[in-house]
Amino acid sequence: MIVAVLMHVAALAQKTVRYDLYVRDTIVNFTGKERHAYSVNGSIPMPELHFTEGDTAEIWIHNELKTETSIHWHGLILPNEQDGVPYLTTAPIKAGTTHLYKFPLVQNGTYWYHSHTGLQEQGGMYGAFIIHKQHEKPMPEYTLVLSDWTDMKPFEVHRRLHMANDWSAIKKANVQKGAAQSYADAIAAGSLKTKLGNEWKRMVAMDVSDVYYDQFLANGQPEASAPQFKAGDKVRVRIINGSSSTYFWIRWSGGKMDVVASDGEDVVPVPVDRFIIAVAETYDVIVTIPSDSTAFELQATSEDRIRSTSMWLGDGIRQLVSPLQPLKYFEGMQMMNDMIRMDGNLDDMGMNMSLQQMDMNVVMYPEITGPLKEKKHDHQHMDMTNGDQYNSNQLSDIVTLNYNMLRSPVKTTLPDAPTTVYNFELTGNMNRYVWSINNKTVSETDKILIRKGENVRIILFNNSMMRHPMHLHGHFFRVVNGNGDYSPLKNVLDIMPMETDTIEFAATESGDWFFHCHILYHMMSGMGRIFTYENSPPNPQLPDPEKALRKLYADDREFHFMFQNDFATNGNDGEMMYMNTRWNFQAEWRLGYDNMMGWETEAHVGRYIGKMQWLFPYVGFDWRYRKMEMGETERNLFGQTSTKDQRAVVCFGVQYVLPMLITADFRVDTEGKLRLQFMREDIPLTKRLRLGLMYNSDFEYMAGLKYVLDKSFSLSAHYDSDMGFGAGFTYTY
């Protein structure tokens, strides 16, 4: 009888739970416009999957798309070939095929799953993966999956980010004043000096989020409701940030929230008023429903405070959370000016920032540091050596969660084993949207060899002005904080600008594991590394590992195309670029309608040098024709002359970005002629009115204005020393 009981218990513990998931193209309408998306079993998000710890998950993916896809099981400890990163751990699921994922569940908690193929996650491929404890005490619960939606095709979002196109900032400025930080905005705020200081250090306008989103979704809807909960109910809300690039402030109108788990792992309950949930993080909170006849709001507001989405707990009159006021962008810009050196690196002024305890953006939060004062002149400098200036919990009664407040209920110390330490500097370039670690993308580095049985410690320094949610596949890591042996376990670390954080994990697996920023567009741009275990057996999913790795590396090597053409009354001029992380193929042209004006075209190819990529040596050619009168001679600043109607030369040059974002271009051609040129395009006079200027040593000059109508079209007018005055419109792709 005892043997029979034990066998029955074992059978229950090893129950196989099967799901069949059908991936399909679909059409959605979140904003009044029909757009393409991906659905699974007809829904966005993907179906909510439930298991019990000890189960075996058997999940069949039926790919009914015309392209390949994949599924990554975020936060799960599982065999390497089941992890779901195509071309790294798992074979891609080809169009029209079915793939089986099967693995035991050795943990419990709140997790999620999503596509790891291209930009499919942004199009709807994300969902909740809940693993219940075997002997869980019954408690009301609700799962909330947060996500972001853009009507723009994800490919277009990605391409425009690489082109430094600020259409997102213009769209945000329509919702929130000052989001574009034009010269007009700066003057109105009494912050012209701050704006000039920002550009002197070669920084573009500040934003805490790169992408404009048309809608934020709660479980795939503008808002979610859970009217079944009554007064006195303690409800576990499992919150999953399934967005592609949006951080959310989480707040609750019914009082404090008890944070009881992070990334699936339990923590000692922490009562807070609010917390920010990074991209890909999960948090479990317990809230108490204060009364009946009221629906209490659990609100998720995007970090840039453009808009929010909500879940309503309870039934009746709605109890709202007080809205978060717009960010004080120019205060943030002044903070950046103080923190960034002229070489582009950050300086934490000896404050030893870590674990979200000092939020540099707190200067922009009106609820913490006071309301915006209009027409405030010469913003006062803060005491940069006093960390409390950025500790919101010291400045306000509002209790904001940070990582130092998380404590594991059990010891998390690593085994006594040799420890290998890696120092990772998170690096980036907003102007060209290049994201890297130690100034190298995934494809520019070898895999990092680790040994089973050792401990791995990673010291991360964020030398960029963006937050980065760093995610490690297939492992939990300790976030080393003030709780020592009881430091919390997580699989995503949000590291803020100028922070230095330490994480560590025991190397207990085999195979290759991805470590990357979970902002989708940062990951696709190259911010990541691959850990590979020594002496790992061959992966049956990838019979040709070298070919597979080349496919993986292709993500951050991708080239992006940009085209701009000005159709004016006096002629036609334009430019195009085809570029990736390091290389750029450029071409520009001018054609005058009058034969005396002539035409010219230049094309060159070069490579960006340095961490900030301000230096760009190139080689190319220059063809031009201009009808010259008898005896007419062109003379340049260097005393060199030319009498040719037509010139075709090869040129060698270098471009360099100067303070105030001015591009200096110095070159010499095969005839020995020198040219020095200074140019700055897209100077934001207002959020839509842009100025462009150019002058060179051939005594050519240009001044032009553009008024941006939408992401593709602008009204334009310019004066050119060769072609005179013209007006028309500009098309930008």
Secondary structure, DSSP 8 states (H G I E B T S, - for coil): -HHHHHHHHHHHHT-EEEEEEEEEEEEE-SSSS-EEEEEETTBSSEEEEEEETT-EEEEEEEE-SSS-B--EEET----GGGS--BTTTB--B-TT-EEEEEEE----EEEEEE--STTGGGGT-EEEEEEE-TT-----EEEEEEEEE-SS-HHHHHHHHHTT--HHHHHHHHHSTTTT--HHHHHHTT-HHHHHHHHHTT-----S-SS--SEEEETTBSEEEETT--TT-EEEEEEEE--SS--EEEEETTS-EEEEEETTEEEEEEEESEEEE-TT-EEEEEEE---SSEEEEEEEEETT-S-EEEEEESSSEEE---------HHHHHHHHHHHB-TTS-B--TT----TTSS-GGGGG-HHHH----TT--S-----TT-GGGG-HHHH-SS-B--GGG---SS-----S--EEEEEEEEEEETTTTEEEETTB-GGGS--EEE-TT-EEEEEEEE-SSS-EEEEETT--EEE--TTGGG--EESEEEE-TT-EEEEEEE----SEEEEEE-SHHHHHHT-EEEEEETT----TT-SSHHHHHHHHHHHHH--EEEEEEEEESSEEEEEEEEE-SSEEEEEEEEEESSTTT-EEEEEEEEE-BSSS--EEEEEEEEEEE----TT--EE-TTS-EE--SEEEEEEEEEEEEEGGGEEEEEEEETT--EEEEEEEEEEESSSSEEEEEEEETTS-EEEEEEEE-SSSEEEEEEEETTTEEEEEEEEE-
